[in-house]
């Protein structure tokens, strides 16, 4: 007789987890992913800065900052001189700051003339002079030209040195001089593009991908019956396949690949559109499935009072055990 004919009808019934529990599980998982990304990114940045090419370009950029006169090295980083005076609580008086700003602008223009070209220096000088002469305080110009044609402080202006710094020199250095430095400093744009390229393609995406794999794929290799992440495990949420059984390795791997590569990593380059679509499906679709789950026929189930089975044979075995009647041992009554 065919043994399959004796198989009783098996009915598996699960309860879908409450939506807010799924959201909390995802939030916990994404928080874990964010922490892992931070650690991985620090490691990737340390490796990137140790590469000889990166060290050479970084040293060249720093040398350009030193030579330009616009920057000061403070607290292990380079800052614009205007930022240094305004943001670091310096006690330097306003007159000394004003003199320093002017001297550094003269040094910057000389640097451009010597290292870039006289035509570029002339462009900056003309813009600098026009900017100074165009500023006024209560209708009186901050700067005027002397008999030699040099722009100098206007003795008729009653503005304080602090106002000279705040309203004239600091805005020009922030809005004009730094831009000229970025454009004209030798190799600076090239080196900036190099580090931006490394950040956008060699540091962030691999770290996001590895963090997502460690968060959304690796835990399921240990919680094999429910293929749970740590967030799902904490909120007692498991996952089953289209037959309402435990998810097989290859289906689980395919679903994880779609989610980590096609949704999370791809979202970095598409304004998070795949992530938005997937969570919209999870919120509004009939079976509350994300995109990757929908593609592979995977569903979330509540494991508070339920169990996920590997196969139908396991269910039959459990049913048989429940139907077995225990042997009753009775001692005859002694009269």
C-alpha positions in Angstrom: 0.0 0.0 0.0 1.2 3.5 -0.8 2.4 5.0 2.5 1.4 8.4 1.2 -2.2 7.3 1.2 -2.0 6.8 4.9 -0.7 10.3 5.5 -3.3 12.3 7.5 -4.3 15.8 6.3 -1.9 18.3 7.8 -3.1 21.8 8.5 -0.6 24.4 9.6 -1.9 27.7 11.0 0.2 30.7 12.0 -0.6 34.1 13.3 0.9 37.1 11.5 2.9 39.3 14.0 1.5 42.6 14.9 2.7 45.4 12.6 4.3 47.5 15.3 6.4 44.5 16.5 7.7 44.0 13.0 8.6 47.7 12.9 10.4 47.5 16.2 12.3 44.4 15.1 13.4 46.2 11.9 14.4 49.3 13.9 16.5 47.2 16.3 18.2 45.4 13.3 18.9 48.7 11.6 20.4 50.1 14.8 22.7 47.1 15.0 23.5 47.5 11.3 24.4 51.2 12.0 26.7 50.2 14.8 28.4 47.6 12.7 28.7 50.1 9.8 30.5 52.6 12.1 33.0 50.0 13.2 33.6 48.8 9.7 33.9 52.3 8.3 36.5 53.2 10.9 38.5 50.2 9.9 38.1 51.0 6.2 39.2 54.6 6.8 42.3 53.4 8.7 43.2 51.1 5.8 42.5 53.9 3.3 44.7 56.5 5.0 47.5 54.0 5.3 47.7 53.5 1.5 50.8 55.3 0.1 48.8 57.0 -2.6 46.4 58.4 -0.1 49.3 59.6 2.2 51.0 61.3 -0.8 47.8 63.1 -1.8 47.0 64.1 1.8 50.5 65.5 2.4 50.2 67.5 -0.9 46.9 69.0 0.1 48.2 69.9 3.6 51.3 71.5 2.1 49.1 73.6 -0.2 47.1 74.7 2.9 50.2 75.7 4.7 51.7 77.6 1.7 48.4 79.5 1.0 48.3 81.2 4.3 44.6 80.8 4.6 44.7 77.9 7.0 46.0 77.2 10.4 46.7 73.8 11.9 44.9 73.5 15.2 43.6 70.6 17.3 45.0 68.0 14.8 43.2 69.5 11.8 43.4 72.4 9.3 40.9 75.2 9.7 40.4 78.4 7.8 42.0 81.3 9.7 38.5 82.9 9.9 37.0 79.8 11.4 39.9 79.5 13.8 39.4 83.0 15.2 35.6 82.9 15.3 35.0 79.3 16.5 37.8 78.5 18.9 37.3 81.2 21.5 40.7 82.9 20.8 41.7 85.8 23.0 43.5 87.6 20.2 42.3 91.2 20.0 40.4 92.4 17.0 43.1 94.7 15.7 45.6 91.8 15.7 43.1 89.6 13.9 42.4 92.3 11.3 46.2 92.7 10.6 46.5 88.9 10.4 43.6 88.6 7.9 45.2 91.2 5.6 48.6 89.7 5.8 47.3 86.2 5.1 45.3 87.5 2.1 48.5 89.1 0.7 50.4 85.9 1.3 47.6 83.9 -0.5 47.7 86.1 -3.6 51.5 85.9 -3.7 51.2 82.1 -3.4 48.8 82.0 -6.3 51.1 84.3 -8.3 54.2 82.1 -7.7 52.7 78.6 -7.9 49.8 79.0 -10.3 50.2 82.1 -12.4 50.1 85.9 -12.5 46.8 85.9 -14.4 45.0 84.0 -11.7 46.5 86.2 -9.0 45.4 89.3 -10.9 41.8 87.9 -11.0 41.8 87.4 -7.2 43.5 90.7 -6.5 40.9 92.6 -8.5 38.0 90.7 -6.8 39.5 91.3 -3.4 40.0 95.1 -3.9 36.5 95.4 -5.4 35.0 93.6 -2.4 36.8 95.7 0.1 35.9 99.0 -1.6 32.2 97.9 -2.0 31.6 97.5 1.7 30.4 100.4 3.9 29.4 101.2 7.4 26.5 103.7 7.9 27.1 105.0 4.4 30.9 105.3 4.9 33.2 103.0 3.1 35.3 100.6 5.2 38.2 100.9 2.8 39.5 103.5 0.3 42.4 103.7 -2.1 45.4 105.8 -1.0 47.5 108.0 -3.3 49.5 105.0 -4.5 46.3 103.2 -5.5 46.5 100.7 -2.6 43.4 99.7 -0.8 43.6 100.7 2.9 41.4 101.3 5.9 39.3 104.4 5.7 40.1 106.7 8.6 36.8 108.4 8.2 34.9 105.1 9.0 33.8 104.8 12.6 33.4 101.0 12.5 35.3 99.1 15.2 38.0 96.6 14.2 35.6 93.9 15.2 33.1 95.1 12.6 35.8 95.2 10.0 36.5 91.6 10.7 32.9 90.4 11.0 31.5 92.3 8.0 34.4 92.4 5.6 37.4 90.2 6.0 35.7 87.1 7.5 33.0 86.9 4.8 35.5 87.4 2.0 37.8 84.6 3.2 34.9 82.3 3.8 32.9 83.0 0.6 35.6 84.0 -1.9 39.2 83.2 -0.9 38.5 79.6 0.0 36.8 79.0 -3.3 39.7 80.5 -5.2 42.1 78.2 -3.2 40.0 75.1 -4.0 39.9 75.9 -7.7 43.5 77.2 -8.3 45.7 75.4 -5.8 47.8 72.9 -7.7 46.3 69.4 -7.7 43.9 70.3 -4.9 40.7 69.6 -7.0 42.3 66.4 -8.3 43.2 65.2 -4.8 39.7 66.2 -3.5 38.1 64.2 -6.2 40.3 61.2 -5.4 39.3 61.2 -1.7 35.6 61.7 -2.6 35.8 58.8 -5.0 37.4 56.6 -2.4 34.7 57.6 0.1 31.7 57.1 -2.2 32.8 53.8 -3.9 35.5 52.1 -1.7 34.5 52.9 1.8 30.8 53.5 2.3 29.2 50.9 -0.1 31.3 47.9 1.0 30.9 48.8 4.7 27.1 49.1 4.2 27.0 45.8 2.4 29.1 44.0 5.0 27.1 45.5 7.9 23.8 44.5 6.2 25.1 40.9 5.6 26.2 40.6 9.3 22.9 42.0 10.5 20.3 40.4 8.1 22.0 37.2 6.8 24.5 35.8 9.3 22.1 35.5 12.4 19.8 33.4 10.2 22.5 30.8 9.8 22.4 30.2 13.5 18.7 30.7 14.1 18.1 28.2 11.3 14.6 27.1 12.1 13.1 30.6 12.0 15.8 32.3 9.9 15.7 35.2 12.4 17.7 38.3 12.8 18.5 39.5 16.3 15.5 41.9 16.1 13.2 39.2 15.0 14.5 36.8 17.7 14.0 39.5 20.4 10.4 40.1 19.3 9.6 36.4 18.7 9.1 36.7 14.9 10.1 33.8 12.6 9.9 33.3 8.9 8.4 30.5 6.8 8.4 29.6 3.1 5.4 29.2 0.8 4.7 25.8 2.3 4.7 27.3 5.8 7.8 25.3 6.7 11.4 26.4 7.6 13.2 28.2 4.9 15.8 26.3 3.1 19.4 27.5 2.8 19.4 28.5 -0.9 16.0 30.3 -0.7 17.2 32.1 2.4 20.5 33.1 0.7 18.7 34.3 -2.4 16.3 36.4 -0.3 19.2 37.9 1.7 21.1 38.7 -1.5 18.1 40.6 -2.9 17.6 42.5 0.4 21.3 43.4 1.1 22.4 44.0 -2.4 19.3 45.0 -4.4 17.6 47.0 -1.7 20.0 48.3 1.0 23.2 48.8 -0.9 21.4 50.0 -4.1 19.5 52.5 -2.0 22.8 54.4 -1.5 22.8 55.4 -5.1 19.1 55.8 -5.7 17.9 58.1 -2.9 16.6 55.1 -0.9 13.9 54.3 -3.5 14.3 50.5 -3.3 14.1 50.7 0.5 11.0 52.9 0.4 9.3 50.5 -2.1 10.1 47.4 0.0 8.8 48.9 3.2 5.7 50.2 1.4 4.9 46.7 0.3 5.5 45.4 3.8 3.0 48.0 5.2 0.2 47.8 2.5 0.4 44.4 0.7 -2.0 41.7 1.5 0.5 39.4 3.1 2.6 42.2 4.6 5.7 41.1 2.7 8.7 43.2 1.7 10.0 43.0 -1.9 12.6 40.3 -1.3 10.1 38.3 0.8 7.4 38.6 -2.0 9.9 37.5 -4.7 10.8 34.3 -2.7 7.4 33.5 -1.1 8.6 34.2 2.5 6.3 35.3 5.3 6.8 36.5 8.9 4.9 34.5 11.6 4.4 35.1 15.3 6.4 32.6 17.3 5.0 33.5 20.7 2.8 30.4 20.9 3.9 28.7 17.6 6.7 26.6 16.3 8.2 26.3 12.8 8.7 22.9 11.4 11.5 21.6 9.1 9.2 19.3 7.1 5.9 17.4 7.1 7.5 14.3 8.6 8.4 16.3 11.7 4.8 17.4 12.0 3.6 13.8 11.6 6.0 12.6 14.3 4.8 15.3 16.7 1.2 14.5 16.0 1.9 10.8 16.6 3.5 11.6 19.9 0.5 13.6 21.0 -1.9 10.8 20.0 0.0 8.1 21.9 -1.7 7.3 25.2 0.6 6.8 28.1 0.6 3.4 29.8 -1.3 3.4 33.0 0.4 1.5 35.8 -2.1 0.5 38.5 -1.4 -1.3 41.7 -4.1 -3.8 42.8 -5.8 -2.9 45.9 -4.7 -5.1 48.8 -7.6 -6.3 50.9 
